[in-house]
Amino acid sequence: MGRSTGLRLTVAASRPATREGVSLAHANNDQGARVTYDEIAAEAEKLSYRDKFRLAQLLIQLARKEEEENHPERRAAAAAGKQPDAELVEYVASRLLKLKPGKKEGVFNSIGAMFQFQGGVSDADKEKLFAELVRTRRITVDAAGRVSYPS
């Protein structure tokens, strides 16, 4: 499938990667060497298209996570007391209708999977979406946590 460059990219969570350099170690050598953004970009060009997509996805997820950790007030301000968007609820409801998870926990897992490539969704947001789906009668939940989908 994909070609391996024999390099392993290591980005420390405590310090952000910058254009000046990140830790890059050869697969046979655990000693990290400082390399530049341009050197990593040149190595990335050698990857197969699938590996490039995987790398891009990983970098987006890492960047969003780092941004949320460095600026939690932005996320908190955006989500404070806000009801989920009607369009978002419609999207989630239509996807759940196709997936039809049978239990409340399955609904949460499905919602999480829907947003995993956009940086994920918090448990609080999953709860809000779930509550809105129940409120708008897109789903019903019995006392045992079984979910049904009214027509």
N, C-alpha and C positions, 0 to 999 in steps of 0.2 A: 504494500500500500504506500505509506509515506516514507520518505527518506529521512534518516536520522542524521543530524549534524554532529552528534557526539557531544553536544553542549547541554548544560543544565542551567536554567535561569533560576536564580534565587532572589526573591525580593523580600526584604525584611519588613515585617508588619509595623515595626516601631519607627522606621525611617522611610519616607517615600522615595521611590525611584525618580531620578531626574535625568535630564539630558546629559548631565556631567558624567553619570555612570551608575551602574548597578553591579551587583556581585554576579559574576558568571564563572562557572567552574567547568572544566573539561570532565567528561564522564569518568575518566580514569584518574582524575586528580581532584581531591576534595579541597585543595587550597584555592580560595577565591581570588580572582584577579579583577581589577577594575577595568571596565570597558565602557565605551561610549554608546549613546543611543544609535549612532550611525553604524557601529559595528554590529549591534544586535539586529538592526534593520537589514543589514547585508546578510546575516545568517538566516533571518526569517524568510528572505527571498528564496532560499534554497529549499524551503519546506514545500510539501505538496499542498494543493489548494485546501484539502480537508484539514490538514494540520494548521494552515494559516487561519481558517475559520475557528478552530478550537483555541488557538492562541489568542485571537481577537476576542473571543467570548470570555476567556479567562481574564484578560487584561481589563475588559469592561467591568466584569464583576469585581475584580480587585479595586479598580478605581472608584466604583460606586460605594463599595464597603468602606474604603479609606475616607472618601468624602463624607459619608454619614458619621464615621467615627470622629473626624476632625471638626465637623460642623453639625452636631446633633440638634442645635437650636433651629436650623433650617427645616429639618424634617418634622420636628415637633410643632413648629409654627404652621407648617403646611397641613398637618394632620389634626390640629387641635380642634376637637369638637365638630369636625366636618362630616357630613353624611356622604356616603359613597355616591359618585356621579351616576345618574340614571343610565347613561350609556354604558358605563363600566358594569353596572349590575345586570344589564341586559346581556352584555357579552358573557359574563360569568354564568348567568342562568342558561344561556343557549349551549355553552360548552358542557355544563353539568348535565343538561338534558341528554346530551349525547353519551357522556361518560357514565351517568347514573350510579354514582357511588351509593352504597346502601346504608352507610353509617355516617354519623356526624364527623367522626375523625377522618373518614374517607373524603368527605367534602372539603375539610381543611387541607388535606394532602393534595387534592386536585387543584384547589385554588392556588396553593403554593407552587405547584408544577406549572400552572398557567403563566406565572410571572417570574420563573426562575431565570430566564434569559434577559430580563429587564432589571436585574439587580435584586430580585426577590421581593417578598411582601412580608411585613411584620405580622406577628400573631394578633396584635390589636387590630390591624386592618382586616385580617381574615375574620376576626370576630364581628367587626362592623359589617363586612360584606355578608356574612352568614345571617346576621340579625336582619339586615335589609331584605335578603332573599326570603326569610320567614315572614317578615312584615308585609311584603308585597305578595305573599302566598305563591311564590315561585316554587318553594319547597315546603314540606311539612315534616315535623319531627315528633315522633311519639316519645313516651316516657322512657323507653329503653334506648333511645338514641337512634332508632331506625329512621331513615330518610325516605320519603316518598315524593313523587313528582306529579302534582295534580294536572289534569289536562286542560 
